[in-house]
Amino acid sequence: MRGFSGVIFLTALLPRLYVAIAWAREPVWDGHYYDIGARSIAAGLGYVGTSGAPWSHYPVGYSAFLGLLYRFVGSHQWVAPVAGAVTGALTATFIYLLARHATTEARARLAGMLVALHPGLITYAALVMTESLAGLGLVAAALLTVRRCGVTEGVIPGGIVLGLTTLVRSSSIL
């Protein structure tokens, strides 16, 4: 089973990495603001805008995620898209693992491969947007909840991940 998780992860990662590296440009629209917030967080200034004053561009979780990466890797133009590629590949893998709890192994493999090879999800890797990380958080929360039977073993960790996911995309709480 672990072997197929690796197959899905690599199948999902390779095209996403290509897109993230070849198609990534300077962030635009919301991605521009996420990037500003992330650079500020990485510099240790907190969540501030270009003027240096605190601001409230929502949501804060994605900028915090990028800020952590920028702090350790640098704020290069490729960092956010590569992070999107990795989160997308993890999402496909977690979809497979989650589907194993609800259906047959063959159907779980199909579900994982559909997410891994979906053209829209692959091309999304080049964008600096919240959707990839929010999707990963939702699937991870569900997976944590179903993998363990007890409240403290499954529900609480799943709830924590869901809470963090709402900081990335607040509509995730629904």
C-alpha positions in Angstrom: 0.0 0.0 0.0 2.8 2.4 0.8 4.3 1.7 -2.6 1.2 2.9 -4.4 1.0 6.1 -2.3 4.5 6.8 -3.5 3.4 6.2 -7.1 0.5 8.6 -6.8 2.7 11.2 -5.1 5.3 11.1 -7.9 2.7 10.9 -10.6 1.1 14.1 -9.2 4.3 15.9 -8.3 6.2 15.7 -11.6 3.8 17.5 -13.9 3.0 20.0 -11.1 6.7 20.8 -10.6 7.1 21.3 -14.3 4.2 23.8 -14.4 5.4 25.5 -11.2 8.9 26.0 -12.5 8.1 26.7 -16.2 4.9 28.8 -15.9 5.4 30.7 -12.6 5.5 34.4 -12.9 5.3 37.3 -10.4 2.1 36.8 -8.3 -0.9 38.7 -9.4 -4.3 39.6 -7.9 -4.7 38.0 -4.5 -1.4 36.1 -4.9 0.3 39.5 -4.9 -1.1 40.3 -1.5 -0.4 36.8 -0.1 3.2 37.3 -1.2 3.5 40.8 0.5 2.2 39.3 3.8 4.5 36.3 3.5 7.6 38.5 2.9 6.6 40.6 5.9 6.1 37.5 8.1 9.4 36.0 6.9 11.2 39.3 7.8 9.8 39.1 11.4 7.6 42.2 10.9 4.3 40.4 11.4 1.3 40.7 9.1 1.8 44.2 7.6 1.3 45.8 4.2 3.6 47.7 2.0 3.3 50.8 4.2 4.6 48.9 7.2 1.3 49.3 9.1 -0.7 46.3 10.3 -3.3 45.2 7.7 -6.1 42.8 7.4 -5.9 41.1 4.0 -7.7 37.9 4.6 -6.9 35.0 5.1 -3.7 35.1 7.2 -2.9 31.4 7.2 -1.7 31.2 3.6 0.6 34.1 4.0 1.9 32.6 7.3 2.5 29.3 5.5 4.5 31.1 2.7 6.2 33.3 5.3 7.6 30.2 7.0 8.9 28.8 3.7 10.3 32.2 2.8 12.1 32.4 6.1 13.9 29.2 5.6 14.2 28.9 1.8 14.1 32.5 0.7 11.4 34.5 -1.0 12.3 33.5 -4.6 9.6 33.6 -7.2 9.6 29.8 -7.5 9.1 29.0 -3.8 5.3 29.5 -3.6 4.6 27.6 -6.9 6.8 24.7 -5.8 5.0 24.6 -2.5 1.8 24.5 -4.4 3.1 21.6 -6.4 4.0 19.7 -3.3 0.7 20.4 -1.6 -1.1 19.3 -4.7 0.8 16.0 -4.8 0.2 15.4 -1.1 -3.6 16.1 -1.7 -3.7 13.4 -4.4 -1.9 10.9 -2.1 -4.2 11.7 0.8 -7.3 11.4 -1.5 -6.1 7.8 -2.2 -5.5 7.1 1.4 -8.9 8.5 2.4 -10.7 6.7 -0.4 -9.3 3.4 0.9 -11.5 3.8 4.0 -14.7 4.2 1.8 -14.3 1.9 -1.2 -12.2 -0.8 -2.8 -8.5 -0.6 -3.4 -9.0 -0.3 -7.1 -11.4 2.6 -6.8 -9.2 4.3 -4.2 -6.3 4.0 -6.7 -8.5 5.5 -9.4 -9.6 8.4 -7.1 -5.9 9.2 -6.3 -4.9 9.0 -10.0 -7.8 11.2 -11.1 -6.6 13.9 -8.7 -3.0 13.3 -9.6 -3.6 13.8 -13.3 -6.4 16.3 -13.4 -5.3 19.0 -15.8 -6.9 21.9 -13.9 -5.3 20.8 -10.6 -1.9 20.5 -12.3 -2.0 23.9 -13.9 -3.1 25.5 -10.6 0.4 24.8 -9.3 1.8 27.9 -11.0 -0.5 30.2 -9.0 0.1 31.8 -5.6 -3.4 31.0 -4.3 -4.9 29.4 -1.3 -6.8 26.6 -2.9 -4.1 23.9 -3.0 -3.2 24.3 0.7 -6.9 24.6 1.7 -7.7 21.4 -0.3 -4.8 19.6 1.4 -6.0 20.7 4.8 -9.6 19.5 4.2 -8.5 16.1 3.0 -5.9 15.8 5.8 -8.5 16.6 8.4 -10.9 14.0 7.1 -8.1 11.4 6.8 -6.9 12.1 10.4 -10.5 11.7 11.6 -11.2 8.4 10.0 -7.8 6.8 10.5 -8.2 6.7 14.3 -11.3 5.6 16.2 -11.1 7.6 19.4 -11.9 11.3 20.0 -8.3 12.2 21.1 -6.7 9.9 18.5 -8.8 11.1 15.5 -11.3 13.8 16.1 -9.1 16.3 17.9 -6.2 16.1 15.5 -8.6 16.3 12.6 -10.3 19.3 14.2 -7.0 21.1 14.7 -6.1 20.6 11.1 -9.5 21.8 10.1 -9.1 24.9 12.3 -5.7 25.7 10.7 -7.3 25.2 7.3 -9.9 27.8 8.1 -7.1 30.3 8.6 -6.0 29.5 5.0 -9.5 29.6 3.5 -12.3 30.5 6.0 -15.1 28.9 3.9 -13.4 25.6 4.8 -15.2 25.5 8.1 -18.5 24.8 6.2 
